[in-house]
Amino acid sequence: MPRPISLQVYVSPELAEQVRCAAAANGLAVSEWLRSQLKKALDGELTGAGASASERGLLDKLYRQSLFAFVGLDALLSGHPDHTLRERAHTAWKARCKEAGIAAAPTKGGVK
């Protein structure tokens, strides 16, 4: 995969703050949010409804990265000398999901 190319743009402080807020509201880094908005604008989908192909690609990329992090962390926790650490981490994660108002995936059939 070729290295991404940096583009530079100057915007007003107000616009910069709006972009930061929009990116944060979508749970994305500013560069990821801007990239998706540029892609939508160039594809003529800025006003369209539903997820575009570029948004789906971004979601797939984030999912793959999250899954890799999950598998690696789970492997590290499984091999840790404190055998209760993995279960405590799962319990804390479930509590954080509940606080955030999102459902934790069922552990039945999951990685053990």
Secondary structure, 3 states (H helix, E strand, C coil): CCCCCCCCCCCCHHHHHHHHHHHHHCCCCHHHHHHHHHHHHHCCCCCCCCCCHHHHHHHHHHHHHHHHHHHHHHHHHHCCCCCCHHHHHHHHHHHHHHHHCCCCCCCCCCCC
